[in-house]
Structure formats: structure tokens, C-alpha cells
């Protein structure tokens, strides 16, 4: 919103209670209810959505095929019940935006998203972040993982692997709850030697820890672009990520990236050791990155395209 305003676009949050609010485009973050799309069209709004298919898009090809079969067969028979999923939004919104190419491919495969209306626009970074993360700094002997301490991020698996491999991994992030049993088990593994945990630190401290690391590790079950990966790339760190679609099909231009199956604990320590031995920070970004102004310019181009097209109202 900030950068769009800097480009001369009037942007404000939707006031659903204000019948007098005017505008040209309603932009939803996440899949909107089909009824909202149709009502917006009736009132003359164009509708754009930025969708996040992190968990869905990280399913295996076989699981996606099962879901595709359901959508194409039972979904039609049981449309009275499947309507609550709002799959029609993929065909009735005027434009769809995804952070990574793989999620756009899944949207077309699973939900029949209109091919001509899809756009891939990655997350951006603050200019200050890009400058700070690019600064030179002496390398220290640790790998780094930036994530919420949670089962979805496989924090415990990574901590156990670090202890087993006897190599240092520094964790940054906080749990959803200090009393969460998963977090309490993680805290028991913190030894300040192989499992280091400064906690949830300031932005500047985070940048310093990233610049001093040898490499970045994230074994998430699913992500949607992932700002932490973008920050690691801005610092020039090699990446060790989950051998899952969210990672393998999202960063095709990365120059130093490895993958590890997070569902095979016996292999994690070995792969972590191999990665640690060869990982070193390099000058430049690990893959191409955009700042938020560039992202806003891409969004504006989508808006302009949408405004040139006629509204196609749903049934």
C-alpha cells in the first residue's frame, strides 16, 4: 500500500461497513468468497486476489491428483457442499497474483484458474534490508534458521540433527506460545553450543546474525514464498531447504541451493554435515530479489490491465 501510494495510486483498506466508499478495484489477500466477487462486480468493482496456496501446493503429485479427481468428479455432484470452498473465485476474479510460479501452476491444475488472468509477483524486501544484508562481515562457524519455533517449521527435527551432527545451528524466532509443548521440547535441546537460541531479536540483530552465518537452513513442511528465505538470499547465503514443492519449484534461479527430505530424520544429520562443510556466504544475492517499489510497479501493471478489460459477471 505504501509503495503504491508513492506511485500515485490512491489505496485504502476496504471498509465493508461503509456503503459510500468508492473505488475501482477490490484487492483480496487470500481467496475471497464467490458471493463477494459477484456482488463487487455488480457494483462495478474489478476484483483482484493475491492467493497463498502454501500447504496445498506442497502436497505430492499423487495427492494433488487425488484432489484433482475429487474436484472434477465429486465436486460437481456435491457442488452444494463444495461451494463453501469458493473455487469459482479462480475463474471469476479479474486477476490472480501468486508469490511463486508453482502455486500458480497448482491453481490452474486443481481449480481451473483462468490462464490469462494469472500473474507471479514475488515478495519484496525493504531497501534498508537489502543494503544491510549485503554489508560485509566476518564469517562465523554456524548455520542459521529463521522461523517461528513450530512443528510446521520442523524446528525440533533440525535441533535434534544439529546435536547429533555436533555442528552449530543458530535459531531465530519465537513460538506461538511460550507454554507450547513443542517449544518446551525445543528449549530442552538448547545448549548454546550446537543448538543456539538468542530468541526473537531486533531486526538489526537479525541482519547481523544472517551476515555472520555460513548458510541458511529451513526444513518447513510448506511455505508461500517465505520472507526468511528472501532475507537469507539477500545476505548471499547458500540455502538448505526441504525437498518439497514449496522449495524445489519456487527458486529456480538460485545459484547455491540444496534440498533435504524432512520426513527422513536419519538423513538429516548427514545432509546437515555435508552442507556445513561446503557452505560459505558469497557476495551478491543467492537469487534475484525485488524491493517493494518494484513489487508495487508490478501490481500497478496488473491493475492497469484489469481496468482495460470488461467486467465478466458470474452467475
C-alpha positions as CSV (number, residue, x, y, z in Angstrom):
1,X,0.0,0.0,0.0
2,X,2.8,2.4,0.9
3,X,4.7,2.0,-2.4
4,X,1.5,2.1,-4.5
5,X,0.7,5.4,-2.9
6,X,4.2,6.6,-3.7
7,X,3.4,5.7,-7.4
8,X,0.4,8.0,-7.2
9,X,-2.3,5.3,-6.6
10,X,-5.0,6.0,-4.1
11,X,-5.1,3.0,-1.8
12,X,-7.1,2.4,1.4
13,X,-8.3,-0.6,3.4
14,X,-11.8,-1.7,2.4
15,X,-14.5,-0.5,4.8
16,X,-17.1,-3.3,4.5
17,X,-19.5,-1.3,6.7
18,X,-19.3,1.9,4.6
19,X,-21.7,1.8,1.7
20,X,-20.4,5.1,0.5
21,X,-16.8,4.0,0.0
22,X,-15.8,4.2,-3.7
23,X,-13.0,2.7,-5.8
24,X,-12.2,0.9,-8.9
25,X,-10.6,-2.4,-7.6
26,X,-11.2,-4.6,-4.6
27,X,-8.0,-6.5,-3.8
28,X,-8.3,-9.5,-1.6
29,X,-5.4,-11.1,0.2
30,X,-6.4,-14.8,0.2
31,X,-9.3,-16.4,-1.7
32,X,-12.5,-14.3,-1.5
33,X,-16.0,-15.7,-1.1
34,X,-17.5,-16.2,-4.5
35,X,-20.5,-14.2,-3.4
36,X,-18.3,-11.2,-2.6
37,X,-16.7,-11.4,-6.0
38,X,-20.1,-11.4,-7.7
39,X,-21.5,-8.6,-5.5
40,X,-18.4,-6.5,-6.2
41,X,-18.9,-7.0,-9.9
42,X,-22.5,-5.9,-9.6
43,X,-21.4,-2.7,-8.0
44,X,-18.8,-2.0,-10.8
45,X,-15.6,-3.1,-8.9
46,X,-12.9,-5.1,-10.5
47,X,-11.6,-7.9,-8.2
48,X,-8.0,-9.0,-7.8
49,X,-6.8,-11.6,-5.3
50,X,-3.3,-12.4,-4.0
51,X,-3.6,-16.1,-3.1
52,X,-1.4,-18.2,-0.8
53,X,-1.5,-21.9,-1.6
54,X,1.4,-22.9,0.7
55,X,0.1,-26.1,2.2
56,X,-2.0,-27.2,-0.8
57,X,0.9,-26.5,-3.3
58,X,3.3,-28.5,-1.2
59,X,1.4,-31.8,-1.5
60,X,2.9,-34.6,-3.5
61,X,1.9,-35.0,-7.1
62,X,-0.1,-38.1,-6.2
63,X,-2.0,-36.3,-3.5
64,X,-2.7,-33.4,-5.9
65,X,-4.0,-35.9,-8.4
66,X,-6.4,-37.3,-5.8
67,X,-7.6,-33.8,-5.1
68,X,-7.9,-33.0,-8.8
69,X,-10.0,-36.2,-9.2
70,X,-12.3,-35.1,-6.4
71,X,-12.7,-31.6,-7.8
72,X,-13.6,-32.8,-11.2
73,X,-16.0,-35.6,-10.2
74,X,-17.4,-35.5,-6.7
75,X,-17.0,-31.7,-6.7
76,X,-19.6,-31.4,-9.4
77,X,-22.0,-33.9,-7.8
78,X,-21.7,-32.3,-4.4
79,X,-21.5,-28.7,-5.5
80,X,-24.0,-27.8,-2.8
81,X,-21.3,-28.7,-0.2
82,X,-18.1,-27.8,-2.1
83,X,-19.3,-24.2,-2.8
84,X,-18.1,-23.2,0.6
85,X,-14.5,-23.6,-0.8
86,X,-15.1,-20.8,-3.2
87,X,-13.3,-22.5,-6.1
88,X,-15.3,-20.3,-8.5
89,X,-13.1,-17.3,-7.5
90,X,-10.3,-18.7,-9.6
91,X,-12.5,-18.3,-12.7
92,X,-14.4,-15.1,-11.8
93,X,-11.8,-12.8,-10.3
94,X,-10.3,-10.4,-12.8
95,X,-6.7,-11.2,-11.9
96,X,-4.9,-13.6,-9.6
97,X,-1.4,-13.0,-8.1
98,X,0.9,-15.6,-6.7
99,X,4.2,-15.2,-5.0
100,X,5.8,-18.2,-6.7
101,X,5.3,-19.9,-10.1
102,X,4.5,-23.3,-8.6
103,X,1.4,-22.0,-6.7
104,X,0.0,-20.5,-9.9
105,X,0.5,-23.8,-11.7
106,X,-1.3,-25.6,-8.9
107,X,-4.2,-23.1,-9.0
108,X,-4.7,-23.9,-12.7
109,X,-4.4,-27.6,-12.3
110,X,-6.6,-28.0,-9.2
111,X,-9.1,-25.2,-9.5
112,X,-9.3,-24.5,-13.2
113,X,-7.9,-20.9,-12.7
114,X,-8.3,-18.9,-15.9
115,X,-4.8,-19.0,-17.5
116,X,-4.9,-15.5,-18.9
117,X,-5.6,-13.9,-15.5
118,X,-2.7,-15.2,-13.5
119,X,0.4,-13.3,-12.5
120,X,3.5,-14.3,-10.5
121,X,4.9,-11.4,-8.4
122,X,7.3,-12.4,-5.6
123,X,7.5,-10.8,-2.2
124,X,9.7,-7.7,-1.9
125,X,12.3,-6.5,0.6
126,X,12.8,-3.1,2.2
127,X,15.6,-1.1,0.6
128,X,17.3,-0.9,4.0
129,X,17.2,-4.6,4.4
130,X,18.8,-5.2,1.0
131,X,21.6,-2.7,2.0
132,X,22.1,-4.0,5.5
133,X,22.1,-7.7,4.5
134,X,24.6,-7.0,1.7
135,X,27.2,-5.5,4.1
136,X,30.5,-7.4,4.5
137,X,31.0,-9.2,7.8
138,X,33.4,-11.8,9.1
139,X,32.1,-15.3,8.7
140,X,31.5,-17.3,11.9
141,X,31.1,-21.1,12.3
142,X,27.3,-21.6,12.4
143,X,24.3,-22.2,10.2
144,X,21.2,-20.1,10.8
145,X,17.5,-20.9,10.7
146,X,14.9,-18.0,11.0
147,X,11.4,-19.2,11.6
148,X,8.7,-19.5,14.2
149,X,9.5,-22.3,16.5
150,X,6.8,-24.6,15.5
151,X,6.1,-28.1,14.1
152,X,5.3,-26.7,10.7
153,X,8.8,-25.4,10.5
154,X,10.4,-28.7,11.8
155,X,12.4,-26.8,14.3
156,X,12.7,-29.7,16.7
157,X,13.9,-32.0,13.9
158,X,16.6,-29.5,12.9
159,X,17.7,-29.0,16.6
160,X,18.0,-32.8,17.1
161,X,20.0,-33.1,13.9
162,X,22.4,-30.3,15.0
163,X,23.0,-32.1,18.3
164,X,23.5,-35.5,16.5
165,X,25.9,-34.0,14.0
166,X,27.6,-31.8,16.6
167,X,27.6,-28.7,14.5
168,X,26.2,-25.3,15.5
169,X,22.8,-24.1,14.3
170,X,21.5,-20.7,15.4
171,X,17.8,-20.4,15.6
172,X,15.9,-17.0,15.5
173,X,12.2,-16.7,16.1
174,X,9.6,-17.2,18.7
175,X,6.8,-19.7,19.4
176,X,3.1,-19.1,19.1
177,X,3.0,-19.7,22.9
178,X,5.8,-20.0,25.5
179,X,3.9,-22.9,27.0
180,X,3.5,-24.8,23.8
181,X,4.8,-28.4,24.4
182,X,6.6,-28.4,21.1
183,X,8.5,-25.3,22.1
184,X,9.3,-26.6,25.5
185,X,10.8,-29.7,24.0
186,X,12.9,-27.4,21.7
187,X,14.1,-25.4,24.7
188,X,15.4,-28.6,26.3
189,X,17.7,-29.1,23.3
190,X,19.2,-25.6,23.6
191,X,22.8,-26.0,24.8
192,X,24.3,-22.8,23.4
193,X,26.9,-24.9,21.6
194,X,25.2,-26.9,18.9
195,X,21.7,-25.5,19.4
196,X,21.9,-21.8,19.9
197,X,18.8,-19.7,20.6
198,X,19.0,-16.0,21.1
199,X,15.2,-15.9,20.8
200,X,13.2,-13.2,19.0
201,X,15.7,-10.5,18.4
202,X,15.6,-7.0,16.9
203,X,15.7,-6.5,13.1
204,X,19.3,-5.2,13.2
205,X,20.4,-8.1,15.3
206,X,18.8,-10.5,12.9
207,X,20.7,-8.9,10.0
208,X,24.0,-9.3,11.9
209,X,23.3,-12.9,12.6
210,X,22.5,-13.6,9.0
211,X,25.6,-11.8,7.7
212,X,27.8,-13.9,10.1
213,X,26.4,-17.3,9.1
214,X,27.8,-19.8,6.8
215,X,24.5,-20.9,5.4
216,X,20.7,-20.9,5.9
217,X,18.6,-23.9,6.8
218,X,14.8,-24.2,6.7
219,X,13.0,-27.6,6.8
220,X,9.4,-26.3,6.7
221,X,6.6,-28.6,5.6
222,X,5.2,-25.8,3.5
223,X,5.7,-22.1,2.7
224,X,4.4,-19.5,0.3
225,X,7.5,-17.6,-1.0
226,X,8.9,-17.2,2.6
227,X,10.4,-13.8,3.6
228,X,13.0,-15.6,5.7
229,X,14.4,-17.3,2.6
230,X,14.4,-14.0,0.8
231,X,16.4,-12.4,3.6
232,X,18.9,-15.2,3.6
233,X,19.2,-14.8,-0.2
234,X,19.8,-11.0,0.3
235,X,22.7,-11.9,2.6
236,X,24.2,-14.1,-0.1
237,X,23.8,-17.3,2.0
238,X,23.7,-20.8,0.5
239,X,20.3,-22.4,1.2
240,X,19.4,-25.9,2.5
241,X,15.6,-26.3,2.2
242,X,13.0,-29.0,2.3
243,X,12.9,-31.4,-0.6
244,X,9.3,-30.4,-1.1
245,X,7.5,-28.5,-3.9
246,X,7.3,-25.2,-1.9
247,X,11.1,-25.0,-2.1
248,X,12.1,-27.1,-5.1
249,X,9.8,-25.4,-7.5
250,X,10.0,-21.9,-6.2
251,X,13.6,-20.7,-6.5
252,X,14.7,-21.9,-10.0
253,X,17.3,-19.1,-10.3
254,X,19.1,-19.8,-7.0
255,X,22.8,-20.2,-7.5
256,X,23.6,-22.2,-4.3
257,X,20.7,-24.3,-3.1
258,X,20.4,-27.9,-1.7
259,X,17.4,-29.9,-0.7
260,X,16.7,-32.4,2.1
261,X,13.7,-34.6,2.9
262,X,12.4,-33.5,6.3
263,X,10.5,-36.8,6.7
264,X,13.7,-38.8,6.9
265,X,15.3,-38.0,10.3
266,X,18.2,-40.5,9.8
267,X,19.4,-38.5,6.8
268,X,19.1,-35.0,8.3
269,X,22.3,-35.1,10.3
270,X,24.4,-36.4,7.4
271,X,23.0,-33.8,5.0
272,X,23.5,-31.1,7.6
273,X,27.1,-32.1,8.0
274,X,27.7,-32.1,4.2
275,X,26.1,-28.7,3.8
276,X,28.1,-27.2,6.7
277,X,31.4,-28.4,5.2
278,X,30.9,-26.5,2.0
279,X,28.6,-23.6,2.9
280,X,30.0,-20.1,2.8
281,X,28.5,-16.7,2.3
282,X,29.1,-15.2,-1.1
283,X,28.9,-11.6,-2.4
284,X,25.7,-10.8,-4.1
285,X,22.2,-12.3,-3.7
286,X,21.6,-16.0,-3.9
287,X,18.7,-15.4,-6.3
288,X,17.2,-12.2,-7.8
289,X,15.2,-10.1,-5.4
290,X,12.9,-7.1,-5.7
291,X,12.4,-4.2,-3.4
292,X,8.8,-3.2,-2.5
293,X,8.7,-0.4,-5.0
294,X,9.4,-2.8,-7.8
295,X,6.7,-5.1,-6.5
296,X,4.3,-2.2,-6.4
297,X,5.1,-1.4,-10.0
298,X,4.2,-5.0,-11.0
299,X,1.0,-4.7,-9.0
300,X,0.1,-1.5,-10.8
301,X,0.7,-3.1,-14.2
302,X,-1.8,-5.7,-13.2
303,X,-4.3,-3.1,-12.1
304,X,-4.0,-1.2,-15.3
305,X,-4.5,-4.4,-17.3
306,X,-7.6,-5.2,-15.3
307,X,-9.1,-1.8,-15.7
308,X,-8.8,-2.1,-19.5
309,X,-10.9,-5.3,-19.6
310,X,-14.7,-5.5,-19.3
311,X,-16.2,-7.0,-16.2
312,X,-17.4,-10.6,-16.6
313,X,-20.1,-11.1,-14.0
314,X,-20.6,-14.5,-12.5
315,X,-23.8,-16.5,-12.5
